[in-house]
Structure formats: structure tokens, C-alpha cells
């Protein structure tokens, strides 16, 4: 494969996935041709929208979100399997980006989900683009599992947050890992508990900046543990495969539901891409 043709791998990471957009833009500006993408969770959404040529529409949509609009897209439900249904946000997206068959997209993609009952990875390369994204983005405990072909699926990041191994072309691989450890240049005065604010507290504290607790709660510990596990799984994938570039986005760039910080997150993606470029 030509050196300017690359295979791209996009990780899970909630709202930090907006950084995937600016990384893709930077790669294209630098003359790379992305010929295949594999993605998990938010990475699957960006992969699909890029592959169908509509990533700019998603970018413009997310840049218009503020706290109120973001919160209004959360369709809360009383359920033992999740507190958000996920219908509203995807209904909104379908108004600007119609559904397509994955096999008909301009660029081949692989979307990773987790079959929760059979404890196995699922690689989706055909069928409804939105069905695949929803299956891959169903964060356990937060978003209800998504039924696909009669089987409940949860977030692909549970088993494979950085699916390098699911690429068909394993040459000139570039990865974007959104679960890297926190940036070391954070102010010492910053409350470290807030850096790991969990999915559940993200909802509870959505309109509050009062994150002054000195102790990690059970969900904070769970959330921090998830990041550590996903980063270690990602590192394992990188060590196992020969990669061209690895762009690492710290997990404290934003909280999982802070999509209203899109502009700031986009700048972070560009920043860490440029830092990586200087290292090669």
C-alpha cells in the first residue's frame, strides 16, 4: 500500500470522540488518503459519517450544541438496563444525515459492538449504518442495550476500545486513542476527582460546576477503572501491531457527555495530532 494511503482506527471515548474529526481533517490536510476505518463506540459514529462523506455535517451539528440542547437530546427512561434510551439523538442526526448501508459507503469500515449475552465481539461490515452505530455506542449502565438481529448489544469498547485487529489492511496504520492517561501539565490546583467524573455523575452534575468532593465515589472509581482498562487494552493492541502513528488524546480532555464543548475538543484533537507529528 502506498505510504500516503492509511488505515485509521478510532477508539471509544464519549464526547472526546469529537477530536476524531479534527484528527481526520489534519490527516487529509497532510496529504494522507484514508482507505479504511475501524471504529468503536463514538469512533464508529465518526467512521461511518466520514465514510459516507457527511462528516462536515456532523461537525456543524455538534458545534451548535450548548448545555441545554445537549441535555434535551437525553431521553431519560426508568429501566434496569440503562437510564438513556438513545432515540432522540439519533432521530436528530437522521434529519441531516440519512441512513445508508455500510457496504455501500465510499470507504470500507468495520464497526465493533459487544454481544452482551454471548460475551463476544461483533464486527459489523454490512446493514444499516445507524443500527451498527447504536449497537456500538450503547454504553453499559448509561444507554440501554441496542437489539440488533434479536440480540442485545452494548458498547464495543467493552472488549475492544481500539480495534486495530479488525482492519482488513494492516499496513500504514494510524490510531487515535481517546483513553490515554490525563495530561501531565494540568494545574496542581485542579480537582483530580473531576477529571474522572463518571457517566452517571455527568448527568447528575450536568448543570453544576460543584465538583469539590475530596473522595472518589463508587461510580467515580468505576469510571476511572474503565479508563485504565480501556487504555491498557489499547496499548496492547498497539504493541501487537505495527503502526505508523499513534495519536493519544488524554481522557481528561472532557467528560463523556460534554458534547457542548465541541469547539474546545476539536482544538484538542488538532493539538495532540500536531504533537504526535513532531515526534515522528
NUVEX-430353 format. One record per residue (C-alpha): x, y, z. Coordinates in steps of 0.02 Angstrom, whole numbers, padded with zeros to 5 digits, always signed. Example, Ala and Ser with C-alpha at 12.3 -4.5 7.8 and 13.67 -1.06 7.14 Angstrom:
+00615-00225+00390
+00684-00053+00357
***
This chain:
+00000+00000+00000
+00065+00173-00045
+00141+00268+00102
+00010+00406+00090
-00132+00279+00098
-00175+00237+00278
-00293+00131+00380
-00370+00226+00525
-00427+00159+00694
-00543+00266+00803
-00569+00223+00986
-00712+00239+01109
-00720+00391+01223
-00887+00481+01230
-00882+00666+01188
-00694+00658+01167
-00734+00572+01002
-00762+00745+00928
-00571+00752+00925
-00576+00613+00795
-00647+00741+00674
-00502+00864+00686
-00376+00721+00678
-00455+00662+00515
-00452+00840+00448
-00268+00856+00495
-00225+00691+00410
-00311+00745+00250
-00226+00915+00256
-00059+00825+00270
-00094+00727+00112
-00146+00560+00184
-00279+00458+00096
-00386+00359+00219
-00433+00197+00132
-00511+00102+00278
-00576+00140+00452
-00619+00032+00602
-00708+00111+00750
-00783+00075+00918
-00922+00174+01006
-00904+00359+00962
-00766+00304+00845
-00893+00202+00747
-01004+00355+00725
-00862+00464+00660
-00802+00321+00549
-00974+00299+00470
-01005+00484+00442
-00832+00504+00367
-00856+00353+00254
-01021+00420+00187
-00946+00592+00155
-01052+00682+00285
-00927+00714+00425
-00937+00902+00396
-01125+00897+00426
-01099+00808+00592
-00963+00932+00640
-01078+01081+00605
-01218+00997+00701
-01115+00962+00856
-01038+01137+00855
-01213+01209+00877
-01245+01111+01038
-01247+01201+01204
-01286+01129+01376
-01473+01147+01355
-01477+01069+01181
-01364+00927+01236
-01471+00891+01388
-01630+00897+01282
-01562+00754+01174
-01551+00639+01325
-01713+00539+01329
-01709+00477+01507
-01802+00318+01549
-01840+00212+01701
-01754+00050+01658
-01643-00078+01741
-01534-00087+01585
-01493+00098+01561
-01551+00274+01602
-01549+00343+01423
-01642+00266+01276
-01537+00349+01141
-01681+00375+01018
-01686+00566+01021
-01505+00599+00973
-01508+00478+00828
-01676+00542+00767
-01599+00715+00764
-01447+00654+00669
-01552+00561+00540
-01632+00726+00491
-01465+00789+00425
-01377+00626+00382
-01490+00491+00307
-01459+00309+00345
-01355+00209+00221
-01300+00030+00200
-01124+00006+00267
-01075-00098+00117
-01120+00049+00003
-01013+00179+00091
-00872+00266-00002
-00739+00194+00114
-00740+00020+00194
-00774+00024+00380
-00783-00102+00522
-00893-00061+00671
-00864-00152+00835
-01001-00194+00960
-01016-00317+01104
-01141-00459+01110
-01178-00446+01297
-01264-00614+01317
-01138-00719+01222
-00989-00621+01289
-00910-00591+01119
-00854-00458+01000
-00961-00422+00848
-00888-00344+00690
-01018-00259+00581
-00975-00228+00398
-01147-00227+00319
-01325-00171+00352
-01394-00009+00422
-01261+00118+00467
-01365+00184+00612
-01407+00012+00680
-01221-00028+00688
-01177+00139+00769
-01313+00119+00900
-01256-00056+00942
-01077+00005+00960
-01122+00160+01063
-01234+00082+01196
-01129+00124+01349
-01164-00005+01486
-01267+00065+01628
-01297+00230+01540
-01376+00192+01370
-01496+00045+01351
-01426-00103+01254
-01475-00100+01071
-01559-00251+00994
-01484-00299+00827
-01544-00458+00741
-01634-00504+00902
-01476-00492+01008
-01439-00356+01135
-01276-00263+01102
-01176-00143+01210
-01027-00029+01180
-00889-00105+01075
-00762-00027+01192
-00806-00157+01324
-00698-00285+01235
-00604-00187+01103
-00585+00002+01127
-00455+00018+00987
-00494-00114+00854
-00332-00122+00755
-00353-00309+00736
-00516-00287+00640
-00437-00194+00495
-00428-00287+00330
-00272-00191+00279
-00143-00191+00417
-00017-00076+00333
+00015+00108+00370
-00099+00103+00522
-00141+00264+00615
-00231+00252+00782
-00324+00380+00887
-00337+00327+01070
-00457+00435+01172
-00422+00344+01335
-00242+00395+01367
-00192+00445+01544
-00227+00626+01598
-00114+00763+01531
+00032+00795+01647
+00026+00984+01631
-00139+01006+01723
-00141+01137+01860
-00099+01065+02030
-00248+01158+02100
-00369+01066+01986
-00478+00939+02074
-00423+00769+02011
-00589+00689+02055
-00672+00798+01923
-00555+00730+01790
-00635+00560+01807
-00815+00615+01827
-00915+00460+01787
-01057+00440+01663
-01189+00439+01798
-01124+00591+01892
-01104+00678+01723
-01293+00677+01709
-01322+00725+01891
-01197+00868+01886
-01236+00922+01709
-01280+01099+01756
-01163+01111+01904
-00979+01152+01922
-00976+01097+02103
-00854+00952+02093
-00764+00986+02258
-00778+00815+02338
-00610+00758+02406
-00653+00574+02390
-00690+00460+02244
-00863+00384+02250
-00905+00210+02190
-00955+00269+02016
-00801+00380+02003
-00693+00230+02045
-00787+00127+01916
-00765+00261+01782
-00580+00283+01820
-00557+00095+01815
-00643+00085+01646
-00522+00213+01576
-00373+00118+01643
-00435-00046+01571
-00476+00030+01402
-00308+00116+01391
-00218-00045+01434
-00318-00140+01303
-00274-00004+01177
-00090-00010+01221
-00094-00199+01200
-00168-00180+01025
-00035-00052+00978
+00106-00161+01043
+00038-00311+00949
+00029-00223+00780
+00150-00116+00682
+00078+00059+00672
+00131+00214+00576
+00067+00343+00702
-00023+00336+00869
-00117+00493+00920
-00156+00489+01105
-00293+00601+01174
-00294+00614+01366
-00452+00550+01450
-00470+00714+01545
-00496+00822+01390
-00681+00824+01436
-00815+00723+01523
-00910+00591+01422
-01068+00694+01397
-00992+00865+01366
-01033+00873+01182
-01069+01057+01203
-00880+01084+01216
-00858+01033+01034
-00750+01181+00984
-00630+01153+01128
-00622+00966+01094
-00587+00993+00909
-00441+01104+00955
-00376+00969+01071
-00379+00844+00929
-00276+00960+00820
-00156+00997+00964
-00118+00816+01003
-00107+00771+00819
+00025+00906+00794
+00120+00848+00948
+00122+00673+00876
+00179+00738+00707
+00328+00821+00790
+00377+00655+00869
+00392+00563+00703
***
